[in-house]
Structure formats: structure tokens, C-alpha cells
Amino acid sequence: MSARACESFNIDWLSDHQLQCLSNLPEQCRALFGQPGLLDELIECMRQTPADARWYRPAGVWVNGQCVAAGGFKGAPIKGCVEIGYRVVPEHRRKGYASALVRWLCAQAQQEPVRWILALTEPGNLASRTVLSHNGFVHTGDLLSDRQHWLQRWQYRLI
């Protein structure tokens, strides 16, 4: 069932104020970003490279005033390709929020000089593979991460 069928939601870039508030809530950061330090890293990247800040600013999916999912780009495009990442708070999974967020990020990338969108996921993450597949991403191969874990490479062509 999609999020639209369940309840009203909104997707938008997180404001500086929202980012600062979230950075003071480690459990919420862990739920939205997988680890509390990731949000601080994104904020630092925005501070250090203001011209590319939009490529590090996370977006949030909001339901009834609560951020239930977050995602965004993992840096400025390289050779026309930008990588995305996303995460949904566990109790709000399987409601269509990840799919909606991925569609929204693809639409945002379409407004930029980007030709490809890349997403990496663990082979066992069926939910993420389904989200990517349903949003037009194609599995283009597997790779070994820096941490020696296998990941699947998914790509979406904009042009």
C-alpha cells in the first residue's frame, strides 16, 4: 500500500534549523541516517563547500509534523552521475515513503546537469531493491565495498 493511500505527507529539503535540531537528537539521527555522525558529516560538507551544499543537504518525508524518512545526494555529480541514499524509520516502513522519496530525488536531479543517478544497496535488502526497481532503476552489477561487503549497483538514466 502506498503512503498516499494511508495518510498525507510532504517531502522537502531539511532547513538549517531542522538540521541543527536533528543533530542534537542522536536516536532520531540513528533512525533517519543509520548513524548519528552521518548528519554531522553532511552539515560539515555543506559548510566547507557552500557552492555544492545542495548536493549534501538531506530531504525529509514529513507525516503529521514528524520526519519519518530522510535521503538525498551523496555529493556533487561526477561525470554526470550523482549517488542517492535514503532511509525510513523502521516503524514507518512498507508505507511507500521510500518510493516517494526516491521519485522526488530523481525529479530534483532532473533539474540539474545530471545524466545518471546511482544507488548502492546490499544484496539482501529486498525492500530497497524493490523501491529502486519500481522507480526505473536497473541493476547494473555488484561491487565489493571498502568495508569488504558486497553491494548491488543500481542506475537510473535521466537523459
Residue pairs with C-beta under 8 A, 6 or more apart in sequence:
1 94
1 95
1 96
2 95
2 96
2 99
2 100
3 9
3 61
3 63
3 95
3 96
3 97
3 99
3 100
4 96
4 100
5 96
6 95
6 96
7 63
7 64
8 63
9 61
9 62
9 63
9 68
9 97
9 100
10 61
10 62
11 59
11 60
11 61
11 62
11 100
11 101
11 104
12 59
12 60
12 62
13 54
13 57
13 58
13 59
13 60
13 72
14 22
14 57
14 58
14 59
14 60
14 67
14 70
18 60
18 67
19 39
19 42
19 43
19 57
19 58
22 28
22 29
22 32
22 39
22 67
23 29
23 39
23 40
23 43
26 36
28 67
29 35
29 36
29 38
29 39
30 36
31 87
31 89
31 90
32 39
32 60
32 67
32 69
32 70
32 87
32 89
33 39
33 58
33 70
33 87
34 87
39 58
42 56
42 57
42 58
42 72
45 52
45 53
45 56
45 75
46 53
46 56
46 57
49 56
49 76
52 75
52 76
54 73
55 73
55 74
55 75
55 76
55 77
55 82
56 72
56 73
56 74
56 75
57 72
58 70
58 71
58 72
59 70
59 71
59 72
59 101
59 104
59 105
59 108
60 67
60 69
60 70
61 67
61 68
61 69
61 70
61 88
61 97
61 100
61 101
62 68
63 92
63 97
67 89
68 88
68 89
68 92
68 97
69 86
69 87
69 88
69 89
69 92
69 97
69 98
69 101
70 86
70 87
71 84
71 85
71 86
71 87
71 98
71 101
71 102
71 105
72 84
72 85
72 86
72 105
73 82
73 83
73 84
73 105
73 109
74 82
74 83
74 84
74 85
75 82
75 83
76 82
77 112
77 113
77 114
80 113
80 114
80 115
80 116
81 114
81 115
81 116
81 117
81 118
81 155
82 109
82 112
82 114
82 116
82 117
82 118
83 117
83 118
83 119
83 120
84 102
84 105
84 109
84 117
84 118
84 119
85 119
86 98
86 101
86 102
86 105
88 95
88 97
88 98
88 101
93 127
94 127
98 127
98 128
98 131
99 131
99 134
99 135
102 119
102 131
102 132
102 135
103 135
105 117
106 117
106 135
106 136
106 156
106 158
109 117
109 158
110 158
114 158
115 157
115 158
115 159
116 155
116 156
116 157
116 158
117 137
117 155
117 156
117 158
118 153
118 154
118 155
119 128
119 132
119 137
119 154
119 155
119 156
120 143
120 145
120 151
120 152
120 153
120 154
121 128
121 129
121 132
121 151
121 152
121 154
122 128
122 149
122 150
122 151
122 152
123 142
123 150
123 151
123 152
129 139
129 152
129 154
132 139
132 154
132 156
133 139
133 154
135 156
136 156
137 154
137 155
137 156
138 154
138 155
138 156
139 152
139 153
139 154
140 153
140 154
140 155
141 152
141 153
142 150
142 151
142 152
142 153
143 150
143 151
143 153
144 150
144 151
145 151
